[in-house]
Amino acid sequence: ASPRIKYDVFSAFSSNLITGAIGIDYSPTLQNLVLTANYPSGYPANLYTLSADQVARPYSSLSGFTEELKIAVVKENLGGFKQGELFLGNGNDGEIVKVSSDGRSVTNPWVSLPGDNNGIFRGSLVHDNTGVFNGDLIGVTTNGQVWRINSLGEPTYLAGLGTHLE
């Protein structure tokens, strides 16, 4: 069985260093939260870490993305993905960005879906840590297209829902 994170106590906290926060996920490699911030300008940075002591720090060089950015962080090595890797849409049709677990490397775009008018990845990204989808990344575009993406960045169309999922 794979390890699971257990939360016994939730504590409310805030940081005045981050504005326009949209997406949030936990990074097991950083042992911190990772947030998308500064919506809608994307400046001075799009990604920050937020520690339990409420200190916000820029996470990567990524900046200037103006869309609502939601993120998926890989929780465990599965399907060829590495723990801590982060994925998000970049606001362009059918494109996904990959950020290394330490935030130093950004591949933009990492995935470009075939064809036009796929919609953008504005959320609904998740890494399958159950193994049901072989540890692949699953994403839904704003046009309701459901895609499965393996660790090599190869997309497979799964379904057309006709609506965006958050």
Order of alpha helices (4+ residues) and beta strands (2+ residues): beta-beta-beta-beta-beta-beta-beta-beta-beta-beta-beta-beta
